[in-house]
Amino acid sequence: MRTVIFDLDGTLADTGGDLLAAANACFRALGHGDVLCIETDRGAALRGGKSMLTLGFTRLGIAPEAGLLAAQYPLLLGHYAEKINVHTRLYPGVETAVRTLRGRGYALGICTNKPVALAETLMVSLGARHWFAALLGADSLAVRKPDPAHFLETVRLCGGDPARSVLVGDTETDHSTARNAGVPSVLVEFGQGNTDVRALGPDAVLRRYDDLPDVVAGLIG
């Protein structure tokens, strides 16, 4: 079966606001107030909790030592779990594109480096979990993206054929995952980071979700 696997943060949904809010909750608890902001720090949010904490502590002039990050990281995840869907929204056109792909017979899955429990909670809260046959997170396997096994296992759980699959993402990690798995990559150019995705040389760049079904058809039939 032809299969389309999606990244989550910055690809299906703009999660930056809620991720940065969770990091700021850690800094407020330490007496520093809000340190990060959505206008300048979306890229750090995209790279995960430890990246946000590292940026914030560096900005405060505090050495982000491993022990400090290890102590704050689970607290950040707790804050995020409590308010996981305050600002988060699916990108425009996602629902229509997903319904079109399913109607054309594609299997759909999610392969994310977000902890799987948080990814599941978020997708359920967005009313979108049932659109996808499988969802694997950072802790679903012993490896994660850009290791191709993470992607390939997601395809397998969807009942898909790796030889007729594609990865839709927004970062170099997603592009590298696709290359490592020997499949086409489609990178959205509206994600949370500041990377020029065209410079990565993906098989296609997506400007809007309305175009995704035809882009996928051009790559894997």
N, C-alpha and C positions, 0 to 999 in steps of 0.2 A: 504493500500500500504506500502511496505517495504521502510524505510526512513533512509537516512544517513545525519546527521547534523554535520557540520564542525564549529570549531572555525576558526578565521581568522589569527590574528597575531601569528606568530610562528608555525602555523599549515598548512595553505594553502600558506602563503607568509612570506618571511623573510623581515620584515618591520623595523627592528632595526635601520638601518642606517638613514632612513628618520626621524624616531621618535627622535633619539638622535640629529640630525641636528637641529630639531625644538627647542629642549631644549637649545642647544648651542646658537641659535639665540637670545634667551631671555638673556642668560648670557652675550653675546657680547653687546647687547643693554644697559646692566647695567655697562659695562666697564670692565668685567672680562675676556673676551676672551673665547675660548672653554674650557669647564670644564670637559665634559664627552667624552668618546671614546668608539668605537665599540668593541675593544678588551676586555675591562673589564666590560662594563656597559650594555650589552645586557639584562641582567636580569631585570635591572631597567626599560628599555624600555618596556619590556613585561608587567610590572606591571602598566604602564600608566604614564600620564603626571605628575601627582602630585608626583609620586615616583621618576621620573627623577629630578624634581625640588628639592625635598627634599634631594636627594643624592648630587646634585650639590651645594646647599647652605651649606650643612653640610661639604662638602669637602673644601669650601671656609672659613669655620669657622663662618658662618652666621646662626643664629638660624632660622630654617624654620618655622616661625610662620604662623598661619592660614591666617592672613591678607595678608602676603607676597605671599603665595601660591595662594590665591584667586585672587590677582591682576595679577599674572604672568600666571596663567593657561589659561585664554582665549587668551592671547597673544601667548602662545605656540601653541594652536589649530589653530590660524590664520596663524602662520608660517608654520605649518604642512600642512594646507589646500593649501597653495600657492605652496608647493613643496612636494606633497604627494607621487610622484612616480619617484624620481630621482634614488634612489638606490634599491628600492623594487623590488623583483622578486618572482614569484611563485616558490615553491620548485620543483626540478626535478621530473618529472613523474606525476605531478598533473593533467595536461590536459588529459593524456592518461587514468589515473585511473578514472577520472570523466566521460569521454566518455564511458568507459567500464561499469561503474555502471549504467549510464543512459540506455545504450544498453541492460542491463540485467533487466531493469524495476524498478530500484530504483528511488524514489524521493529524491532530494538533496536540502539542505538548509544550511544557515549560521546563527549561533547564536554567536554573539560576544559582548564583553563588550566595544568595540570601539563605539563612538558616531555614530549613524546610518547614518547621512549625510556623514561623512567621510568614513565610510565603503562602502557606495554606490558609492561615487566618486572614491575610490581606485579600487573597483572591475570593474567599467566601464573602468577606465584608463588601467587596465590590460587586458581588452578584455574578461573578464571572468564572468561578471555579469549574462549573459543570461544562464549560465550553471545551475543556482540555482533557484528553484521555489520561495523561500522566503529568505529574509535577515532581521533579527532583531538585533538591536544594543542596547547599554546600556540604551538609552533613548526612546526605542520603547514602553516599558511598565513601570508600576510603580515599577517593580522589575527587577533584572538582575541576571545572573549567580553569585553564585551557586544556586539561587532559581530555583526550577524545572519548575516553571510556564514559565520562559523565554524559556527554551528548548521545553516544551510541546506546547507552542503557535507556535513556529517555525514549529514543526511537523504538527500541525493542518493546518497552512497556506500552507504547502506543499501538503495537502490532504493525509497525512500519518496516519499510525496506531501506536500510542505510544508503543503498545505491540510488535511491530516489527520494532523498531527503535534503532539506535546506535549513540553515540556521539564520534566524532573524535576530539581530542584536544591535548594539550601539557603541561598542568599545573595541579596542585592540584585543582584549581578552576574548571577546566573541569571535572576532575575525580569526584569531589564532586557533581557537577551538575548531572552527570550520575547516581551516587548512589542515590541522592535525588529523581531522577525521576524513579528509578527502572529499568534502562536500562544499557546495556553494555557500557563500555568505552574502546576506543582505543586511546592510547597515542603515539604520535610520539616522537622519541628520538633525533631528529635533530632540535628541536625548539630553541628559543632564550635564554631560561633560563638556569640555572645551576642545575636544579633539576634532581635527579636520578629518572626518571619516573617509573622504574621497582619497586622501593621501595614503590610506592603508591599502588601497587597491582591492576593495571588495568586488564581488561579481555584479552587485547592483547597489545603488544608493536610493533609499526611499525618502521622498519629500513629503508624502502624505499617505495615509493608510488606504485611501481610495484606490491607489495604484497597486497595492500588494497582490491581489489575486492574479492579475495579468503578469506581474513581475515573476511570481512563483511559477506560473505556467510556462513562461519563457525559459526558466532554468531547469525545471524537472518534469515538465510536461503536465 
